[in-house]
């Protein structure tokens, strides 16, 4: 049975109730995606207030997507066992408590721990949001539109994060970026109790904690390896050890899934081209969006002197471009199929990033235009990625498919922060000239250079440091552009021969 049919045990909800439920789970999704990006504009302020090092600052951002991605597969399967309504409610409670802990953290270590705790709540919520949509929307076209709205909320949340962070920092202390979650959690919790169907629970299926821990170890090792090898100077010993941990954990995870009667991840589902394309599209899309937002908000605050709010408004242009194409993609998928929307969207996004990369030295208008064009492409790709994933698995794999979809998004964002954040810092060091008057602290990073300039007055060396930072920013943008272009070409090959509405129903793996 496919998700295009009513799920077993799913009651028929009235039209008003199912759309109200959609907005309820969308509120939960909005919280999860906001907390992925809300720190992009808040990071400079937060780093200064907590006296966090550059490494601690990156871990404050990375702890959230890293732990979430590691737990998502297990959370989806646990949702199949306990019920997706219950998992969503549990996730809301954990998320609310963790938000309070993060808001009142006194040290970087406490904040990193609170962010990891936040990720546990987010991991419980995320697969449940899509699964509850599958339980509530039974008609294929209506469900496609609902999933497109769901995908749009993910983009909007990622784009609103920097704006909300900037607004709150203008009027309140940095902890307010977490405290704002609490009232939304309370409203969503009450609405879920009133609106969400129970669905059918499969208590015969065990939950495998070890598989979740192996997945988390693999991702942690990969992130640490990237950071160590791209750092300035690189730490080859630590990078090699972390990479070994990632490989060993990944192999152990894969072998364990093959032996388990109820695996967290059945690798057979990736044999379906549409499912594979949807998964990779999610990775490419979030890699580009998260990377573009992170490096652009940092660049325009540090170099151009933008306030957090101004930088947040700038990167939000991508959301404005994504909304129309995301909603249009969901409504025309049954006619045009996956290939034009996914591949065309990624190619359009690559063109938009290129406009930003080559246009930012010539004026802000080029950045705005490039952001909008990137948003149009990402909206088209993300609107149908979730549909491709959910419509190409049997119903008893609903939790697994939802988890794979969420892991894809989180892995894309996690990889962007780990790779592009470290790459930007490495490029800054590589492009710095051998200026005799440049302070040693300024060579550690542009934030340190800015601090030295404020303390003692900028010299001629500061313009050279700013130019090196801009060259590094451009290199990072070109990497994002290349990833999107390669992704578009590869997925065009994967989806070759799949046309029209066949993608809506999918060729399901049993």
SULZI-V421662 format. One record per residue. N is the residue number from 1. SS is DSSP state (~ for helix, > for strand, _ for the rest). BURIAL is I if it has 9 or more other C-alpha atoms within 8 Angstrom, else O. Layout:
{{N SS BURIAL} {N SS BURIAL}}
This chain:
{{1 _ O} {2 > I} {3 _ I} {4 _ I} {5 _ I} {6 _ I} {7 _ I} {8 _ O} {9 _ O} {10 _ I} {11 _ O} {12 _ O} {13 _ O} {14 _ O} {15 ~ O} {16 ~ O} {17 ~ I} {18 ~ I} {19 ~ O} {20 ~ I} {21 ~ I} {22 ~ I} {23 ~ O} {24 ~ I} {25 ~ I} {26 ~ I} {27 ~ I} {28 ~ I} {29 ~ I} {30 ~ I} {31 ~ I} {32 ~ I} {33 ~ I} {34 ~ I} {35 ~ I} {36 ~ I} {37 ~ I} {38 _ I} {39 ~ I} {40 ~ I} {41 ~ I} {42 ~ I} {43 ~ I} {44 ~ O} {45 ~ O} {46 ~ I} {47 ~ I} {48 ~ O} {49 ~ O} {50 ~ I} {51 _ O} {52 _ I} {53 _ O} {54 ~ O} {55 ~ O} {56 ~ I} {57 ~ I} {58 ~ I} {59 ~ I} {60 ~ I} {61 ~ I} {62 ~ I} {63 ~ I} {64 ~ I} {65 ~ I} {66 ~ I} {67 ~ I} {68 ~ I} {69 ~ I} {70 ~ I} {71 ~ I} {72 ~ I} {73 ~ I} {74 ~ I} {75 ~ I} {76 ~ I} {77 ~ I} {78 ~ I} {79 ~ I} {80 ~ I} {81 ~ I} {82 ~ I} {83 _ I} {84 ~ I} {85 ~ I} {86 ~ I} {87 ~ I} {88 ~ I} {89 ~ I} {90 ~ I} {91 ~ I} {92 ~ I} {93 ~ I} {94 ~ I} {95 ~ I} {96 ~ I} {97 ~ O} {98 ~ I} {99 ~ I} {100 ~ I} {101 ~ I} {102 ~ I} {103 ~ I} {104 _ O} {105 _ I} {106 _ O} {107 _ O} {108 ~ I} {109 ~ O} {110 ~ I} {111 ~ I} {112 ~ I} {113 ~ I} {114 ~ I} {115 ~ I} {116 ~ I} {117 ~ I} {118 ~ I} {119 ~ I} {120 ~ I} {121 ~ I} {122 ~ I} {123 ~ I} {124 ~ I} {125 ~ I} {126 ~ I} {127 ~ I} {128 ~ I} {129 ~ I} {130 ~ I} {131 ~ I} {132 ~ I} {133 ~ I} {134 ~ I} {135 ~ I} {136 ~ I} {137 _ I} {138 _ I} {139 _ O} {140 ~ I} {141 ~ O} {142 ~ I} {143 ~ I} {144 ~ I} {145 ~ I} {146 ~ I} {147 ~ I} {148 ~ I} {149 ~ I} {150 ~ I} {151 ~ I} {152 ~ I} {153 ~ I} {154 ~ I} {155 ~ I} {156 ~ I} {157 ~ I} {158 ~ I} {159 ~ I} {160 ~ I} {161 ~ I} {162 ~ I} {163 ~ I} {164 ~ I} {165 ~ I} {166 ~ I} {167 ~ I} {168 ~ I} {169 ~ I} {170 ~ O} {171 ~ O} {172 _ O} {173 _ O} {174 _ I} {175 _ I} {176 ~ I} {177 ~ I} {178 ~ I} {179 ~ I} {180 _ O} {181 ~ I} {182 ~ I} {183 ~ O} {184 ~ I} {185 ~ I} {186 ~ O} {187 ~ O} {188 ~ I} {189 ~ I} {190 ~ O} {191 ~ I} {192 ~ I} {193 ~ O} {194 ~ O} {195 ~ I} {196 _ I} {197 _ I} {198 _ I} {199 _ I} {200 _ O} {201 _ O} {202 _ O} {203 _ O} {204 _ O} {205 _ O} {206 _ O} {207 _ O} {208 _ I} {209 ~ O} {210 ~ O} {211 ~ I} {212 ~ I} {213 ~ I} {214 ~ I} {215 ~ I} {216 ~ I} {217 ~ I} {218 ~ I} {219 ~ I} {220 ~ I} {221 ~ I} {222 ~ I} {223 ~ I} {224 ~ I} {225 ~ I} {226 ~ I} {227 ~ I} {228 ~ I} {229 ~ I} {230 ~ I} {231 _ I} {232 _ O} {233 _ O} {234 _ O} {235 _ I} {236 ~ O} {237 ~ O} {238 ~ I} {239 ~ I} {240 ~ I} {241 ~ I} {242 ~ I} {243 ~ I} {244 ~ I} {245 ~ I} {246 ~ I} {247 ~ I} {248 ~ I} {249 ~ I} {250 ~ I} {251 ~ O} {252 ~ I} {253 ~ I} {254 ~ O} {255 ~ O} {256 ~ I} {257 ~ I} {258 ~ O} {259 ~ O} {260 _ O} {261 _ O} {262 _ O} {263 _ I} {264 _ I} {265 _ O} {266 _ O} {267 ~ O} {268 ~ O} {269 ~ I} {270 ~ O} {271 ~ I} {272 _ I} {273 ~ I} {274 ~ I} {275 ~ I} {276 ~ I} {277 ~ I} {278 ~ I} {279 ~ I} {280 ~ I} {281 ~ I} {282 ~ I} {283 ~ I} {284 ~ I} {285 ~ I} {286 ~ I} {287 ~ I} {288 ~ I} {289 ~ I} {290 ~ I} {291 ~ I} {292 ~ I} {293 ~ I} {294 ~ I} {295 ~ I} {296 ~ I} {297 ~ I} {298 ~ I} {299 ~ I} {300 ~ I} {301 ~ I} {302 ~ I} {303 _ O} {304 _ O} {305 _ O} {306 _ I} {307 _ O} {308 ~ I} {309 ~ I} {310 ~ I} {311 ~ I} {312 ~ I} {313 ~ I} {314 ~ I} {315 ~ I} {316 _ I} {317 ~ I} {318 ~ I} {319 ~ I} {320 ~ I} {321 ~ I} {322 ~ I} {323 ~ I} {324 ~ I} {325 ~ I} {326 ~ I} {327 ~ I} {328 ~ I} {329 ~ I} {330 ~ I} {331 ~ I} {332 ~ I} {333 ~ I} {334 ~ I} {335 ~ O} {336 ~ I} {337 _ I} {338 ~ I} {339 ~ I} {340 ~ I} {341 ~ I} {342 ~ I} {343 ~ I} {344 ~ I} {345 ~ I} {346 ~ I} {347 ~ I} {348 ~ I} {349 ~ I} {350 ~ I} {351 ~ I} {352 ~ I} {353 ~ I} {354 ~ I} {355 ~ I} {356 ~ I} {357 ~ I} {358 ~ O} {359 ~ I} {360 ~ I} {361 ~ O} {362 ~ O} {363 _ O} {364 ~ O} {365 ~ O} {366 ~ I} {367 ~ I} {368 ~ I} {369 ~ I} {370 ~ I} {371 ~ I} {372 ~ I} {373 ~ I} {374 ~ I} {375 ~ I} {376 ~ I} {377 ~ I} {378 ~ I} {379 ~ I} {380 ~ I} {381 ~ I} {382 ~ I} {383 ~ I} {384 ~ I} {385 ~ I} {386 ~ I} {387 ~ I} {388 ~ I} {389 ~ I} {390 ~ I} {391 _ I} {392 _ I} {393 > I} {394 > I} {395 ~ I} {396 ~ O} {397 ~ O} {398 ~ I} {399 ~ I} {400 ~ I} {401 ~ I} {402 ~ I} {403 ~ I} {404 ~ I} {405 ~ I} {406 ~ I} {407 ~ I} {408 ~ I} {409 ~ I} {410 ~ I} {411 ~ I} {412 ~ I} {413 ~ I} {414 ~ I} {415 ~ I} {416 ~ I} {417 ~ I} {418 ~ I} {419 ~ I} {420 ~ I} {421 ~ I} {422 ~ I} {423 ~ I} {424 ~ I} {425 ~ I} {426 ~ I} {427 ~ I} {428 ~ I} {429 ~ I} {430 ~ O} {431 ~ I} {432 _ I} {433 _ O} {434 _ O} {435 _ O} {436 _ O} {437 _ O} {438 _ I} {439 _ O} {440 ~ O} {441 ~ I} {442 ~ I} {443 ~ I} {444 _ I} {445 _ I} {446 ~ I} {447 ~ O} {448 ~ I} {449 ~ I} {450 ~ I} {451 ~ O} {452 ~ I} {453 ~ I} {454 ~ O} {455 ~ O} {456 ~ O} {457 _ O} {458 _ I} {459 _ O} {460 ~ O} {461 ~ I} {462 ~ I} {463 ~ O} {464 ~ I} {465 ~ I} {466 ~ I} {467 ~ O} {468 ~ I} {469 ~ I} {470 ~ I} {471 ~ I} {472 ~ I} {473 ~ I} {474 ~ I} {475 ~ I} {476 ~ I} {477 ~ I} {478 ~ I} {479 ~ O} {480 ~ I} {481 ~ I} {482 ~ I} {483 ~ I} {484 ~ I} {485 ~ I} {486 ~ O} {487 ~ I} {488 ~ I} {489 ~ I} {490 ~ O} {491 ~ I} {492 ~ I} {493 ~ O} {494 ~ O} {495 _ I} {496 _ O} {497 _ O} {498 _ I} {499 _ I} {500 _ I} {501 _ I} {502 ~ I} {503 ~ I} {504 ~ I} {505 ~ I} {506 _ I} {507 _ O} {508 _ I} {509 > I} {510 _ O}}
